[in-house]
Amino acid sequence: MKKLLFTILIAVSCQACVTNKTDKTLQFAAKQTLALYNSVKDLEGRLPRSIDKNGNLVTSDDAYWCSGFTAGTLWYLYEYSKCDSLKTAAETLSKRIERQQYTTNDHDIGFKIYCSYGNAYRLTNNPKYKTVIVNAARSLSTRFNPTLGVIRSWDNPKWHFPVIIDNMMNLELLCEATRLSGDSSFLKIAVSHADTTMKYHFRPDGSSCHVVDYDYSQGGVFRRQTHQGYSDSSAWARGQAWALYGYTMMFRETHKPGYLEHAIKIADFIVDHPRLPADKIPYWDFDAPDIPEALRDASAGAIICSALLELSTFTDKKRSEKYLKIAGKQINALSSPGYLAEANSNGNFILRHSVGHFPNLAEIDVPLTYADYYFLEALLRVKKLNNYELKITNYELRIKN
């Protein structure tokens, strides 16, 4: 009886500790992101992107692939706080990208619309948001090639029919559109893309290349590349993060065992990698030649963390505990001064030290909107985990270790 009581007290104490830590970070994020919104609210049609080398805010128009992330971050913060000012800000920035629902020359429509309008509809049930989501799915579907079985990523003459691993992240939009409209064609495209990507994008060890260039005329593959990583044979960190998140999500949406098996294989490649640092925030590429001096990528860490938290709910107890331990260390690191910005600094973004496109020397060691978005998602997933007391106890105890 004494042992049971002691265990209960530990669980309650750790739960309160993690809840307080998570709430403190979320409250900081709300103030910081509102300040970020205020810096663009009077800039018609502009959306946050990053900062330049002098610390000045860099913005984008709605066509940029990251245009929906800050709206999504604001929707997550509204979900947490129920603060009307956050809702107003989220609505305003979502409205600025509304026309992207009709874009057909860009595969990133899922990032733009699902992260913003997907969360907006989930939290408000506004039928106008539902219409935007379904229209966006129709637009994305025009990029699907039924012969090859995949959605085209880029319209660039450098490649024949390029598909990047990032494209897995757009499939959630298609799954949601089937749920909202009853049109199963969206889900069928998502499944075909995931199945084909699993066949051609991955190496035997579970790592993924960045780009597969398909033979548009005859089928098959011309070449495999890692456009944003160190080399064609390297494991670009954010690419591995997109892959892990994408197949975890596809298992959630379809319950196909093959997707879970593949997500586990990707996860184990990441979490067991000998070059994954102690705080579990990866270097920008697992094969960067200057490790351990290589830059870290907080965006990849945040995406992996969010994915591991969800994946832990689908696996056996042993794997679940393994993934939660890693995710706990990642949240702890990202919530620390090493990555978390100080108030009113960092262009009012939440996280520091992300890497955009290293080979092009673009967005190097700067804040990025998608790092903030997936970090917020991870924090909210911590608060929503099933078996809350048990898993939170594991999370806190492992952070201490």
DRENDO-1510 file (C-alpha; in Angstrom, 1 decimal, always signed):
<recs>
REC; n; res; u; v; w
REC; 1; MET; +0.0; +0.0; +0.0 .
REC; 2; LYS; +2.8; +2.4; +0.9 .
REC; 3; LYS; +4.6; +1.6; -2.4 .
REC; 4; LEU; +1.3; +2.2; -4.4 .
REC; 5; LEU; +0.8; +5.6; -2.6 .
REC; 6; PHE; +4.4; +6.6; -3.2 .
REC; 7; THR; +3.9; +5.8; -7.0 .
REC; 8; ILE; +0.7; +7.9; -7.1 .
REC; 9; LEU; +2.4; +10.8; -5.4 .
REC; 10; ILE; +5.3; +10.7; -7.9 .
REC; 11; ALA; +2.9; +10.6; -10.8 .
REC; 12; VAL; +0.9; +13.6; -9.5 .
REC; 13; SER; +4.1; +15.6; -8.7 .
REC; 14; CYS; +5.7; +14.9; -12.1 .
REC; 15; GLN; +2.4; +15.6; -13.9 .
REC; 16; ALA; +2.2; +19.0; -12.2 .
REC; 17; CYS; +5.8; +19.7; -12.9 .
REC; 18; VAL; +5.5; +19.0; -16.6 .
REC; 19; THR; +2.1; +20.7; -16.8 .
REC; 20; ASN; +3.6; +23.9; -15.3 .
REC; 21; LYS; +6.7; +23.7; -17.6 .
REC; 22; THR; +4.6; +23.1; -20.7 .
REC; 23; ASP; +2.1; +25.8; -19.7 .
REC; 24; LYS; +4.9; +28.3; -19.1 .
REC; 25; THR; +6.3; +27.6; -22.5 .
REC; 26; LEU; +2.9; +27.9; -24.2 .
REC; 27; GLN; +2.2; +31.1; -22.4 .
REC; 28; PHE; +5.5; +32.6; -23.6 .
REC; 29; ALA; +4.8; +31.3; -27.1 .
REC; 30; ALA; +1.4; +33.1; -27.1 .
REC; 31; LYS; +2.9; +36.5; -26.1 .
REC; 32; GLN; +5.8; +36.0; -28.6 .
REC; 33; THR; +3.6; +35.0; -31.5 .
REC; 34; LEU; +1.1; +37.8; -30.9 .
REC; 35; ALA; +4.0; +40.2; -31.1 .
REC; 36; LEU; +5.1; +38.6; -34.3 .
REC; 37; TYR; +1.5; +39.0; -35.7 .
REC; 38; ASN; +1.5; +42.7; -34.6 .
REC; 39; SER; +4.7; +43.2; -36.7 .
REC; 40; VAL; +2.9; +42.1; -39.9 .
REC; 41; LYS; -0.8; +42.9; -39.3 .
REC; 42; ASP; -0.5; +46.2; -41.1 .
REC; 43; LEU; +1.6; +44.8; -43.9 .
REC; 44; GLU; -1.1; +43.9; -46.4 .
REC; 45; GLY; -0.7; +40.5; -47.8 .
REC; 46; ARG; +2.6; +39.7; -46.0 .
REC; 47; LEU; +3.3; +36.8; -43.7 .
REC; 48; PRO; +6.2; +36.0; -41.4 .
REC; 49; ARG; +9.1; +34.0; -42.8 .
REC; 50; SER; +12.3; +34.5; -40.8 .
REC; 51; ILE; +14.9; +37.1; -39.9 .
REC; 52; ASP; +17.9; +38.4; -41.8 .
REC; 53; LYS; +21.5; +38.5; -40.6 .
REC; 54; ASN; +20.8; +41.8; -38.8 .
REC; 55; GLY; +17.8; +40.4; -37.0 .
REC; 56; ASN; +15.2; +42.2; -39.1 .
REC; 57; LEU; +12.0; +40.4; -39.9 .
REC; 58; VAL; +11.8; +38.7; -43.3 .
REC; 59; THR; +8.3; +38.3; -44.7 .
REC; 60; SER; +6.8; +36.4; -47.7 .
REC; 61; ASP; +3.7; +36.6; -49.8 .
REC; 62; ASP; +1.0; +33.9; -49.8 .
REC; 63; ALA; +2.6; +31.8; -52.5 .
REC; 64; TYR; +5.6; +30.9; -50.4 .
REC; 65; TRP; +5.5; +27.3; -49.1 .
REC; 66; CYS; +5.7; +28.4; -45.5 .
REC; 67; SER; +2.9; +31.0; -45.7 .
REC; 68; GLY; +0.4; +29.0; -43.6 .
REC; 69; PHE; +2.5; +28.1; -40.6 .
REC; 70; THR; +2.2; +31.2; -38.5 .
REC; 71; ALA; -1.6; +31.1; -38.9 .
REC; 72; GLY; -1.5; +27.5; -37.8 .
REC; 73; THR; +0.7; +28.4; -34.8 .
REC; 74; LEU; -1.9; +31.0; -33.8 .
REC; 75; TRP; -4.7; +28.5; -34.1 .
REC; 76; TYR; -2.8; +26.1; -31.8 .
REC; 77; LEU; -2.3; +28.9; -29.3 .
REC; 78; TYR; -6.0; +29.8; -29.5 .
REC; 79; GLU; -6.8; +26.1; -28.9 .
REC; 80; TYR; -4.7; +26.2; -25.8 .
REC; 81; SER; -5.7; +29.6; -24.4 .
REC; 82; LYS; -9.2; +30.3; -25.9 .
REC; 83; CYS; -7.9; +33.9; -26.2 .
REC; 84; ASP; -10.0; +36.0; -28.6 .
REC; 85; SER; -7.0; +38.1; -29.7 .
REC; 86; LEU; -5.2; +34.9; -30.8 .
REC; 87; LYS; -8.3; +33.8; -32.7 .
REC; 88; THR; -8.5; +37.2; -34.5 .
REC; 89; ALA; -4.9; +37.0; -35.4 .
REC; 90; ALA; -5.2; +33.4; -36.7 .
REC; 91; GLU; -8.3; +34.4; -38.8 .
REC; 92; THR; -6.5; +37.4; -40.3 .
REC; 93; LEU; -3.4; +35.5; -41.4 .
REC; 94; SER; -5.5; +32.6; -42.6 .
REC; 95; LYS; -7.5; +35.0; -44.8 .
REC; 96; ARG; -4.2; +36.2; -46.4 .
REC; 97; ILE; -3.6; +32.8; -47.9 .
REC; 98; GLU; -7.2; +31.8; -48.8 .
REC; 99; ARG; -6.6; +32.1; -52.5 .
REC; 100; GLN; -4.0; +29.3; -52.3 .
REC; 101; GLN; -6.9; +26.9; -52.3 .
REC; 102; TYR; -6.9; +27.2; -56.1 .
REC; 103; THR; -3.2; +26.8; -56.7 .
REC; 104; THR; -2.3; +23.9; -59.0 .
REC; 105; ASN; +1.3; +24.7; -59.9 .
REC; 106; ASP; +2.6; +24.0; -56.4 .
REC; 107; HIS; +2.5; +20.8; -54.3 .
REC; 108; ASP; +2.9; +22.7; -51.0 .
REC; 109; ILE; -0.8; +23.5; -50.9 .
REC; 110; GLY; -1.1; +21.0; -48.0 .
REC; 111; PHE; +1.4; +22.9; -45.9 .
REC; 112; LYS; -0.3; +26.2; -46.7 .
REC; 113; ILE; -4.0; +25.2; -46.3 .
REC; 114; TYR; -4.0; +22.3; -43.9 .
REC; 115; CYS; -1.8; +23.8; -41.3 .
REC; 116; SER; -4.0; +27.0; -41.3 .
REC; 117; TYR; -7.5; +26.1; -42.5 .
REC; 118; GLY; -7.3; +22.5; -41.3 .
REC; 119; ASN; -6.8; +23.7; -37.7 .
REC; 120; ALA; -9.3; +26.5; -38.2 .
REC; 121; TYR; -12.0; +24.1; -39.2 .
REC; 122; ARG; -11.2; +21.7; -36.5 .
REC; 123; LEU; -11.5; +24.4; -33.8 .
REC; 124; THR; -14.5; +26.3; -35.2 .
REC; 125; ASN; -16.5; +24.0; -37.5 .
REC; 126; ASN; -16.9; +27.0; -39.8 .
REC; 127; PRO; -18.3; +25.6; -43.1 .
REC; 128; LYS; -16.4; +28.2; -45.1 .
REC; 129; TYR; -13.1; +26.7; -43.8 .
REC; 130; LYS; -14.4; +23.2; -44.9 .
REC; 131; THR; -14.9; +24.5; -48.4 .
REC; 132; VAL; -11.4; +25.9; -48.6 .
REC; 133; ILE; -9.9; +22.5; -47.5 .
REC; 134; VAL; -11.9; +20.5; -50.1 .
REC; 135; ASN; -11.0; +23.0; -52.9 .
REC; 136; ALA; -7.4; +22.8; -51.9 .
REC; 137; ALA; -7.5; +19.0; -52.1 .
REC; 138; ARG; -8.9; +19.2; -55.6 .
REC; 139; SER; -6.1; +21.6; -56.6 .
REC; 140; LEU; -3.5; +19.3; -55.2 .
REC; 141; SER; -5.0; +16.3; -56.9 .
REC; 142; THR; -4.4; +17.8; -60.3 .
REC; 143; ARG; -0.7; +17.2; -59.7 .
REC; 144; PHE; -1.2; +13.4; -59.3 .
REC; 145; ASN; +0.0; +11.2; -62.1 .
REC; 146; PRO; -1.9; +7.9; -62.0 .
REC; 147; THR; +0.6; +6.1; -64.1 .
REC; 148; LEU; +3.5; +6.9; -61.8 .
REC; 149; GLY; +1.2; +6.8; -58.7 .
REC; 150; VAL; +2.6; +10.0; -57.1 .
REC; 151; ILE; +2.0; +13.7; -56.8 .
REC; 152; ARG; +4.5; +15.9; -58.7 .
REC; 153; SER; +6.5; +18.3; -56.4 .
REC; 154; TRP; +8.2; +20.8; -58.6 .
REC; 155; ASP; +7.6; +22.2; -62.1 .
REC; 156; ASN; +11.2; +22.5; -62.9 .
REC; 157; PRO; +12.9; +21.5; -66.2 .
REC; 158; LYS; +15.9; +20.4; -64.2 .
REC; 159; TRP; +14.0; +17.2; -63.5 .
REC; 160; HIS; +11.5; +15.0; -65.4 .
REC; 161; PHE; +8.9; +14.3; -62.7 .
REC; 162; PRO; +10.4; +15.2; -59.3 .
REC; 163; VAL; +8.9; +14.0; -56.0 .
REC; 164; ILE; +10.4; +15.1; -52.7 .
REC; 165; ILE; +10.0; +13.4; -49.3 .
REC; 166; ASP; +8.4; +16.6; -48.0 .
REC; 167; ASN; +5.4; +15.8; -50.2 .
REC; 168; MET; +4.3; +13.2; -47.6 .
REC; 169; MET; +3.2; +16.1; -45.5 .
REC; 170; ASN; +0.6; +17.1; -48.0 .
REC; 171; LEU; -1.3; +13.9; -47.8 .
REC; 172; GLU; -3.1; +14.8; -44.6 .
REC; 173; LEU; -5.0; +17.5; -46.5 .
REC; 174; LEU; -6.2; +14.8; -48.9 .
REC; 175; CYS; -7.2; +12.5; -46.1 .
REC; 176; GLU; -9.2; +15.3; -44.4 .
REC; 177; ALA; -10.9; +16.2; -47.7 .
REC; 178; THR; -12.2; +12.7; -48.1 .
REC; 179; ARG; -13.5; +12.8; -44.5 .
REC; 180; LEU; -15.2; +16.2; -45.1 .
REC; 181; SER; -16.6; +15.6; -48.6 .
REC; 182; GLY; -17.1; +11.8; -48.9 .
REC; 183; ASP; -15.0; +11.8; -52.1 .
REC; 184; SER; -12.8; +8.8; -51.7 .
REC; 185; SER; -10.6; +9.8; -54.7 .
REC; 186; PHE; -8.5; +12.1; -52.4 .
REC; 187; LEU; -7.7; +9.3; -50.0 .
REC; 188; LYS; -6.9; +6.9; -52.9 .
REC; 189; ILE; -4.3; +9.5; -54.2 .
REC; 190; ALA; -2.8; +9.8; -50.7 .
REC; 191; VAL; -2.4; +6.0; -50.3 .
REC; 192; SER; -1.0; +5.6; -53.8 .
REC; 193; HIS; +1.6; +8.4; -53.2 .
REC; 194; ALA; +2.5; +6.9; -49.8 .
REC; 195; ASP; +2.9; +3.4; -51.2 .
REC; 196; THR; +5.0; +4.5; -54.2 .
REC; 197; THR; +7.2; +6.8; -52.0 .
REC; 198; MET; +7.8; +3.9; -49.6 .
REC; 199; LYS; +9.0; +1.8; -52.6 .
REC; 200; TYR; +11.4; +4.3; -54.2 .
REC; 201; HIS; +12.5; +6.9; -51.6 .
REC; 202; PHE; +14.0; +4.7; -48.9 .
REC; 203; ARG; +17.3; +3.0; -48.3 .
REC; 204; PRO; +17.6; -0.4; -46.6 .
REC; 205; ASP; +18.5; +1.3; -43.3 .
REC; 206; GLY; +15.3; +3.3; -43.2 .
REC; 207; SER; +16.7; +6.6; -44.3 .
REC; 208; SER; +15.3; +8.6; -47.1 .
REC; 209; CYS; +16.8; +10.5; -50.0 .
REC; 210; HIS; +15.3; +13.9; -50.7 .
REC; 211; VAL; +14.3; +13.8; -54.4 .
REC; 212; VAL; +13.2; +10.9; -56.6 .
REC; 213; ASP; +13.1; +11.9; -60.3 .
REC; 214; TYR; +10.6; +9.6; -62.0 .
REC; 215; ASP; +10.6; +8.7; -65.7 .
REC; 216; TYR; +7.4; +10.5; -66.8 .
REC; 217; SER; +7.2; +8.6; -70.2 .
REC; 218; GLN; +8.1; +5.1; -69.3 .
REC; 219; GLY; +7.8; +4.8; -65.5 .
REC; 220; GLY; +10.5; +3.9; -63.1 .
REC; 221; VAL; +13.2; +6.2; -61.7 .
REC; 222; PHE; +15.8; +8.3; -63.4 .
REC; 223; ARG; +17.8; +9.2; -60.3 .
REC; 224; ARG; +17.7; +9.8; -56.5 .
REC; 225; GLN; +19.1; +12.9; -55.0 .
REC; 226; THR; +19.4; +14.8; -51.7 .
REC; 227; HIS; +18.9; +18.4; -53.0 .
REC; 228; GLN; +18.9; +20.1; -49.6 .
REC; 229; GLY; +21.2; +17.7; -47.8 .
REC; 230; TYR; +24.9; +17.2; -47.7 .
REC; 231; SER; +25.1; +14.6; -50.5 .
REC; 232; ASP; +22.9; +12.3; -52.5 .
REC; 233; SER; +23.8; +9.5; -50.2 .
REC; 234; SER; +23.4; +11.4; -46.9 .
REC; 235; ALA; +20.4; +11.6; -44.5 .
REC; 236; TRP; +19.2; +15.1; -44.5 .
REC; 237; ALA; +17.7; +15.6; -41.1 .
REC; 238; ARG; +14.5; +17.4; -42.0 .
REC; 239; GLY; +13.9; +14.9; -44.7 .
REC; 240; GLN; +14.0; +12.1; -42.2 .
REC; 241; ALA; +11.6; +14.2; -40.0 .
REC; 242; TRP; +9.1; +14.6; -42.9 .
REC; 243; ALA; +9.2; +10.9; -43.6 .
REC; 244; LEU; +8.6; +9.9; -40.0 .
REC; 245; TYR; +5.8; +12.3; -39.5 .
REC; 246; GLY; +4.2; +11.4; -42.9 .
REC; 247; TYR; +4.0; +7.6; -42.3 .
REC; 248; THR; +2.9; +8.0; -38.7 .
REC; 249; MET; +0.1; +10.2; -40.0 .
REC; 250; MET; -0.8; +7.8; -42.8 .
REC; 251; PHE; -1.1; +5.0; -40.3 .
REC; 252; ARG; -3.4; +7.1; -38.2 .
REC; 253; GLU; -5.6; +7.9; -41.2 .
REC; 254; THR; -5.7; +4.4; -42.8 .
REC; 255; HIS; -4.7; +1.9; -40.1 .
REC; 256; LYS; -2.6; +0.1; -42.8 .
REC; 257; PRO; +0.0; -2.0; -40.8 .
REC; 258; GLY; +2.7; -1.4; -43.5 .
REC; 259; TYR; +2.7; +2.3; -42.7 .
REC; 260; LEU; +3.2; +1.7; -39.0 .
REC; 261; GLU; +6.0; -0.8; -39.7 .
REC; 262; HIS; +7.6; +1.8; -42.0 .
REC; 263; ALA; +7.2; +4.6; -39.5 .
REC; 264; ILE; +8.9; +2.5; -36.8 .
REC; 265; LYS; +11.8; +1.7; -39.2 .
REC; 266; ILE; +12.3; +5.4; -39.9 .
REC; 267; ALA; +12.0; +6.3; -36.2 .
REC; 268; ASP; +14.6; +3.7; -35.2 .
REC; 269; PHE; +17.0; +5.0; -37.8 .
REC; 270; ILE; +16.7; +8.4; -36.2 .
REC; 271; VAL; +16.6; +7.7; -32.5 .
REC; 272; ASP; +19.4; +5.0; -32.7 .
REC; 273; HIS; +21.7; +6.9; -34.9 .
REC; 274; PRO; +25.2; +7.2; -33.4 .
REC; 275; ARG; +25.4; +10.9; -34.6 .
REC; 276; LEU; +22.2; +12.0; -32.9 .
REC; 277; PRO; +23.3; +14.4; -30.1 .
REC; 278; ALA; +22.6; +13.9; -26.5 .
REC; 279; ASP; +19.8; +16.4; -26.4 .
REC; 280; LYS; +18.3; +14.6; -29.5 .
REC; 281; ILE; +18.1; +17.8; -31.6 .
REC; 282; PRO; +19.8; +16.6; -34.8 .
REC; 283; TYR; +22.5; +18.2; -36.9 .
REC; 284; TRP; +21.1; +19.6; -40.1 .
REC; 285; ASP; +22.3; +16.4; -41.9 .
REC; 286; PHE; +23.2; +13.1; -40.1 .
REC; 287; ASP; +26.2; +12.9; -42.5 .
REC; 288; ALA; +27.4; +16.5; -42.3 .
REC; 289; PRO; +31.3; +16.3; -42.5 .
REC; 290; ASP; +31.9; +18.7; -39.7 .
REC; 291; ILE; +30.0; +16.9; -36.9 .
REC; 292; PRO; +30.1; +17.7; -34.0 .
REC; 293; GLU; +30.6; +21.3; -35.0 .
REC; 294; ALA; +27.8; +21.1; -37.6 .
REC; 295; LEU; +24.7; +23.3; -37.1 .
REC; 296; ARG; +21.7; +21.8; -35.4 .
REC; 297; ASP; +18.3; +22.0; -36.9 .
REC; 298; ALA; +15.6; +22.9; -34.4 .
REC; 299; SER; +12.9; +22.5; -37.1 .
REC; 300; ALA; +13.9; +18.9; -37.7 .
REC; 301; GLY; +13.9; +18.3; -33.9 .
REC; 302; ALA; +10.5; +19.8; -33.5 .
REC; 303; ILE; +8.9; +17.7; -36.3 .
REC; 304; ILE; +10.6; +14.5; -35.1 .
REC; 305; CYS; +9.4; +15.2; -31.5 .
REC; 306; SER; +5.8; +15.7; -32.6 .
REC; 307; ALA; +5.8; +12.6; -34.7 .
REC; 308; LEU; +7.4; +10.4; -32.0 .
REC; 309; LEU; +4.7; +11.6; -29.5 .
REC; 310; GLU; +2.0; +10.4; -31.8 .
REC; 311; LEU; +3.9; +7.2; -32.9 .
REC; 312; SER; +4.2; +6.3; -29.2 .
REC; 313; THR; +0.4; +5.9; -29.0 .
REC; 314; PHE; +0.5; +3.2; -31.8 .
REC; 315; THR; +3.3; +1.0; -30.7 .
REC; 316; ASP; +3.9; -1.6; -28.0 .
REC; 317; LYS; +4.9; -0.5; -24.5 .
REC; 318; LYS; +8.6; -1.0; -24.9 .
REC; 319; ARG; +8.8; +1.1; -28.1 .
REC; 320; SER; +6.4; +3.7; -26.7 .
REC; 321; GLU; +8.6; +4.3; -23.7 .
REC; 322; LYS; +11.7; +4.5; -26.0 .
REC; 323; TYR; +10.0; +7.1; -28.2 .
REC; 324; LEU; +8.7; +9.1; -25.3 .
REC; 325; LYS; +12.1; +9.2; -23.7 .
REC; 326; ILE; +13.6; +10.7; -26.9 .
REC; 327; ALA; +10.6; +13.1; -27.3 .
REC; 328; GLY; +11.0; +14.2; -23.7 .
REC; 329; LYS; +14.6; +15.1; -24.2 .
REC; 330; GLN; +13.7; +17.0; -27.3 .
REC; 331; ILE; +11.0; +19.1; -25.6 .
REC; 332; ASN; +13.3; +19.7; -22.7 .
REC; 333; ALA; +16.0; +20.9; -25.1 .
REC; 334; LEU; +13.7; +23.1; -27.2 .
REC; 335; SER; +12.2; +24.6; -24.1 .
REC; 336; SER; +15.6; +25.6; -22.7 .
REC; 337; PRO; +17.6; +28.8; -23.3 .
REC; 338; GLY; +19.7; +27.0; -25.9 .
REC; 339; TYR; +16.8; +27.0; -28.4 .
REC; 340; LEU; +13.9; +29.0; -26.9 .
REC; 341; ALA; +14.1; +32.7; -27.7 .
REC; 342; GLU; +14.1; +35.4; -25.1 .
REC; 343; ALA; +11.0; +37.6; -25.0 .
REC; 344; ASN; +10.8; +40.3; -27.8 .
REC; 345; SER; +13.9; +38.9; -29.5 .
REC; 346; ASN; +14.5; +36.6; -32.4 .
REC; 347; GLY; +12.1; +38.5; -34.6 .
REC; 348; ASN; +9.4; +37.4; -32.1 .
REC; 349; PHE; +9.7; +33.8; -33.4 .
REC; 350; ILE; +9.7; +31.1; -30.7 .
REC; 351; LEU; +12.6; +28.9; -31.5 .
REC; 352; ARG; +16.2; +29.7; -32.6 .
REC; 353; HIS; +18.7; +27.6; -34.5 .
REC; 354; SER; +17.0; +26.2; -37.5 .
REC; 355; VAL; +18.5; +25.5; -40.9 .
REC; 356; GLY; +16.5; +26.0; -44.1 .
REC; 357; HIS; +18.6; +25.2; -47.2 .
REC; 358; PHE; +22.2; +24.7; -46.3 .
REC; 359; PRO; +23.7; +23.9; -49.7 .
REC; 360; ASN; +22.2; +27.2; -51.0 .
REC; 361; LEU; +23.3; +29.0; -47.9 .
REC; 362; ALA; +19.7; +30.1; -47.4 .
REC; 363; GLU; +18.1; +30.5; -43.9 .
REC; 364; ILE; +21.1; +29.3; -42.0 .
REC; 365; ASP; +20.9; +29.2; -38.2 .
REC; 366; VAL; +17.7; +31.3; -38.0 .
REC; 367; PRO; +14.2; +31.0; -36.7 .
REC; 368; LEU; +11.7; +29.3; -39.1 .
REC; 369; THR; +7.9; +29.3; -39.0 .
REC; 370; TYR; +7.6; +25.6; -39.3 .
REC; 371; ALA; +9.9; +25.0; -36.3 .
REC; 372; ASP; +7.5; +27.0; -34.2 .
REC; 373; TYR; +4.5; +25.3; -35.6 .
REC; 374; TYR; +5.6; +21.7; -34.9 .
REC; 375; PHE; +7.0; +22.7; -31.5 .
REC; 376; LEU; +3.6; +24.0; -30.5 .
REC; 377; GLU; +2.0; +20.9; -31.9 .
REC; 378; ALA; +4.4; +18.7; -29.8 .
REC; 379; LEU; +3.6; +20.7; -26.6 .
REC; 380; LEU; -0.1; +20.2; -27.2 .
REC; 381; ARG; +0.3; +16.6; -27.9 .
REC; 382; VAL; +2.1; +16.2; -24.6 .
REC; 383; LYS; -1.0; +17.6; -22.9 .
REC; 384; LYS; -3.3; +15.3; -24.8 .
REC; 385; LEU; -1.6; +11.9; -24.6 .
REC; 386; ASN; -3.7; +9.0; -23.6 .
REC; 387; ASN; -2.8; +7.4; -20.2 .
REC; 388; TYR; -1.8; +10.9; -19.3 .
REC; 389; GLU; -0.4; +10.3; -15.8 .
REC; 390; LEU; +1.7; +7.3; -16.7 .
REC; 391; LYS; +3.2; +8.9; -19.9 .
REC; 392; ILE; +3.8; +12.2; -18.3 .
REC; 393; THR; +5.6; +10.5; -15.4 .
REC; 394; ASN; +7.9; +8.7; -17.8 .
REC; 395; TYR; +8.5; +11.9; -19.7 .
REC; 396; GLU; +9.5; +13.9; -16.6 .
REC; 397; LEU; +11.7; +11.3; -15.1 .
REC; 398; ARG; +13.6; +10.8; -18.3 .
REC; 399; ILE; +14.2; +14.5; -18.6 .
REC; 400; LYS; +15.7; +14.4; -15.2 .
REC; 401; ASN; +18.0; +11.6; -16.2 .
</recs>
